[in-house]
């Protein structure tokens, strides 16, 4: 019976946490994403979330595209490799690997930064100071980060898709002996607008998740430096889990009937 009691407490705690996240998300959308907007804050967050994350996303995409080309070539026969390698690299990068890997990399880099920054502001009572200055912390701190993340992630993924396909092209032509023109032609024939669009939709959702989890755990941190450290860890872990879960649901929604 003690084991059942422990399980029950864990389940109740899980649902309570889900409820708190849902209420925070409601406030973030209702307050943070409605006028008035802080343009300077949005621009600063767009630079921090989007521009400074570009090198990490670009390198991840390039090496992922190259590794994917090698794996597909190794597992295919010589007669089908010329068709399979470019097609699967392009579709795999644009539909799945591009948005998911970019989301995970940005969650580790940006989600932790958001949670640490807002957590420090919380424990040092800077968020309370905003209230005394008649400034809503949700609108001033959460809204710009949500907007910047939702806008910048699709842009990062689009650039990452191009670089990932280029990584497959470089490996295919330099190491595997593919003809460059034929590789590009097969890639162009295999790709459709839905492949790229689905990845961008996923990226926007992932950006919302990353910013929301970073802000939520930062706003709810307590206990000084240790609390900020826990908030940072929880933001990264929860973002990664939700990104993978959202990817499955979005894939089922967008391609489940195909």
C-alpha positions in Angstrom: 0.0 0.0 0.0 2.9 2.3 0.7 4.1 1.8 -2.9 0.7 2.7 -4.2 0.6 5.8 -2.1 4.0 6.9 -3.5 2.8 6.2 -7.1 -0.4 8.2 -6.4 1.5 11.2 -5.0 3.8 11.1 -8.1 0.8 11.0 -10.4 -0.9 13.8 -8.6 2.3 15.9 -8.6 2.7 15.3 -12.4 -0.9 16.5 -13.1 -0.4 19.5 -10.8 2.7 20.4 -12.7 0.9 20.0 -16.1 -1.8 22.3 -14.8 0.7 25.0 -13.7 2.4 24.8 -17.1 -0.9 25.1 -18.9 -1.9 28.2 -16.8 1.4 29.8 -17.4 1.1 29.1 -21.1 -2.4 30.7 -21.1 -1.0 33.8 -19.4 2.0 33.9 -21.7 -0.2 33.9 -24.8 -3.0 36.1 -23.4 -0.7 38.7 -22.0 2.7 38.3 -23.6 1.5 38.0 -27.2 -0.9 40.9 -27.2 -0.2 44.6 -27.7 1.7 46.5 -26.5 5.0 45.0 -27.7 8.5 45.9 -26.6 10.3 46.1 -29.9 13.8 46.6 -28.5 13.4 43.5 -26.3 12.1 41.4 -29.2 15.1 42.5 -31.4 17.5 41.7 -28.6 16.0 38.2 -28.0 15.9 37.6 -31.8 19.6 38.2 -31.9 20.3 36.0 -28.9 18.0 33.1 -29.9 18.4 33.2 -33.7 21.6 34.8 -34.8 23.9 33.4 -32.1 22.5 29.9 -32.5 23.2 29.8 -36.2 26.7 28.4 -36.0 25.6 25.5 -33.8 22.6 24.6 -36.0 24.7 24.9 -39.1 27.4 22.6 -38.0 24.9 20.1 -36.6 23.0 20.1 -39.9 26.1 19.8 -42.1 27.6 16.8 -40.2 24.1 15.1 -39.9 23.6 15.4 -43.6 27.0 13.9 -44.3 26.6 11.1 -41.8 23.1 10.3 -43.2 24.5 10.0 -46.7 27.2 7.6 -45.5 24.8 5.4 -43.6 22.3 5.2 -46.5 25.0 4.4 -49.0 26.4 1.7 -46.8 22.9 0.1 -46.4 21.8 0.3 -50.0 22.9 -1.7 -53.1 25.0 -0.1 -55.8 22.1 0.0 -58.2 19.8 2.0 -55.8 22.3 4.1 -54.0 22.2 6.9 -56.6 18.5 7.4 -56.0 18.2 6.6 -52.4 21.0 8.7 -51.0 20.0 12.1 -52.3 16.2 11.4 -51.7 16.5 10.2 -48.2 19.0 12.9 -47.2 16.7 15.6 -48.5 13.5 14.2 -47.0 15.1 13.1 -43.8 16.7 16.5 -43.2 13.7 18.7 -44.1 10.9 16.6 -42.5 12.6 15.3 -39.3 16.3 15.7 -38.6 16.5 19.4 -39.4 13.7 20.7 -37.1 14.3 18.1 -34.3 18.0 18.5 -34.1 17.8 22.3 -34.3 15.1 22.3 -31.6 17.2 20.1 -29.3 20.4 22.2 -29.9 18.6 25.5 -29.3 16.8 24.1 -26.2 20.2 23.2 -24.7 21.7 26.5 -25.6 18.8 29.0 -25.4 16.4 27.3 -23.0 19.1 27.0 -20.4 20.1 30.6 -20.9 16.5 31.9 -20.5 15.8 29.8 -17.4 19.1 31.0 -15.8 18.5 34.6 -16.6 14.9 34.7 -15.5 15.7 32.5 -12.5 18.4 34.9 -11.3 15.9 37.8 -11.8 13.4 35.9 -9.8 15.6 35.1 -6.8 17.1 38.6 -6.7 13.5 40.1 -6.8 14.1 42.0 -10.1 10.7 40.7 -11.3 9.1 42.2 -8.3 10.8 45.5 -9.1 9.2 45.4 -12.6 5.8 45.2 -10.9 6.5 48.2 -8.7 7.4 50.1 -12.0 3.9 49.2 -13.4 5.4 46.8 -15.9 3.9 43.3 -16.3 6.8 40.7 -16.1 5.0 38.4 -18.4 4.6 41.0 -21.1 8.1 42.4 -20.7 10.1 39.2 -20.2 8.1 36.3 -21.6 6.4 37.9 -24.6 9.5 39.0 -26.4 11.2 35.6 -25.9 8.2 33.7 -27.2 7.9 35.9 -30.3 11.6 35.8 -31.0 11.8 32.0 -30.6 8.7 31.3 -32.7 10.0 33.5 -35.5 13.7 32.6 -35.4 13.4 28.8 -35.2 11.8 28.3 -38.6 14.5 30.6 -40.1 17.2 28.5 -38.4 15.7 25.3 -39.6 15.4 26.6 -43.2 19.1 27.5 -43.2 19.9 24.2 -41.5 18.0 22.3 -44.2 20.0 23.9 -46.9 23.3 23.2 -45.1 22.3 19.6 -44.2 21.5 18.8 -47.8 24.8 20.4 -48.8 26.6 18.2 -46.3 25.1 15.1 -48.0 26.1 16.6 -51.3 29.7 17.1 -50.3 30.0 13.6 -48.8 28.2 12.1 -51.8 30.3 13.8 -54.4 33.7 13.8 -52.6 33.7 10.5 -50.9 31.1 8.3 -52.5 31.7 9.1 -56.2 28.3 10.6 -57.0 27.9 12.9 -60.0 27.1 16.4 -58.6 24.5 17.4 -61.2 22.7 14.0 -60.9 22.7 14.3 -57.1 21.1 17.8 -57.2 18.6 16.6 -59.8 17.5 13.7 -57.7 17.3 15.9 -54.6 15.1 18.4 -56.5 12.8 15.7 -57.8 12.4 14.1 -54.4 11.6 17.2 -52.4 8.2 18.8 -52.4 6.9 21.9 -50.8 5.1 19.9 -48.1 8.3 18.5 -46.9 9.9 21.9 -46.2 6.6 23.4 -44.9 6.1 20.6 -42.4 9.6 21.1 -41.0 9.0 24.9 -40.6 5.7 24.3 -38.8 7.4 21.9 -36.4 10.2 24.5 -35.9 7.7 27.2 -34.9 6.1 24.8 -32.4 9.5 23.8 -31.0 10.4 27.5 -30.6 7.3 28.1 -28.6 8.1 25.1 -26.4 11.7 26.1 -25.8 10.8 29.7 -24.8 7.8 28.6 -22.7 9.8 26.0 -20.7 12.7 28.4 -20.2 10.4 31.2 -19.0 8.3 28.8 -16.8 11.1 27.2 -14.9 12.9 30.6 -14.6 9.8 32.3 -13.2 9.2 29.4 -10.7 12.8 29.1 -9.5 13.5 29.5 -5.8 16.2 28.8 -3.3 19.0 30.9 -4.5 21.8 29.6 -6.8 20.8 26.0 -6.3 17.2 26.8 -7.4 18.5 28.6 -10.5 20.6 25.5 -11.3 17.6 23.2 -10.9 15.5 25.5 -13.1 18.1 25.5 -15.8 18.3 21.7 -15.8 14.5 21.3 -15.7 14.1 23.7 -18.6 16.4 21.8 -20.9 15.1 18.3 -20.0 11.4 19.3 -20.2 12.0 21.1 -23.5 13.7 18.1 -25.0 11.0 15.7 -23.9 8.2 18.0 -25.2 10.0 18.6 -28.5 10.2 14.8 -29.1 6.6 14.3 -28.1 5.4 17.2 -30.2 7.4 15.9 -33.2 5.6 12.6 -33.0 2.2 14.3 -32.8 2.9 16.7 -35.6 4.3 13.9 -37.8 1.1 11.9 -37.2 -1.0 14.9 -38.0 0.8 16.0 -41.1 1.8 12.7 -42.6 -0.3 10.1 -40.8 -2.8 9.6 -43.7 -0.2 9.7 -46.5 
